[in-house]
Amino acid sequence: MSKMKTRRSAAKRFSFTATGKIKRRRAYHRHNLTDRQSKTAKVRGRKPAFVAAGDAELVKKMLPYG
């Protein structure tokens, strides 16, 4: 049986912490930050977030080394 391939799109978006949690970037932090968002949302968007438990199983299937 051949090896499982990594979904490259997922590999670029997610990374694992030392404890096994899956880290992700927050949405809406690319452009148009002057008008659309409150300051709180912009500050919060800088920090990474963790994938929800229900979605973590799907991400782990896309990343076989996880």
DAMO-V642192 format. One record per pair of residues at least 24 apart in sequence whose C-alpha atoms are under 10 Angstrom apart, sorted by sequence separation. I is the first residue (numbers start at 1). J is the second residue. If there is no record, write none. Layout:
I/J  I/J
//
This chain:
24/48  25/49  26/50  23/48  24/49  25/50  23/49  24/50  25/51  22/49  23/50  24/51  22/50  23/51  21/50  22/51  23/52  21/51  22/52  21/52  22/53  21/53  17/50  22/55  23/56  16/50  22/56  15/50  21/56  14/50  14/51  22/59  22/60  15/59  16/60  22/66  14/59  21/66  14/60  20/66  11/59  15/63  10/59  14/63  16/65  17/66  10/60  16/66  11/62  15/66  7/59  10/62  11/63  9/62  10/63  7/61  8/62  9/63  6/61  7/62  8/63  6/62  7/63  4/61  5/62  6/63  7/64  4/62  5/63  6/64  4/63  5/64  6/65  4/64  5/65  3/64  4/65
//
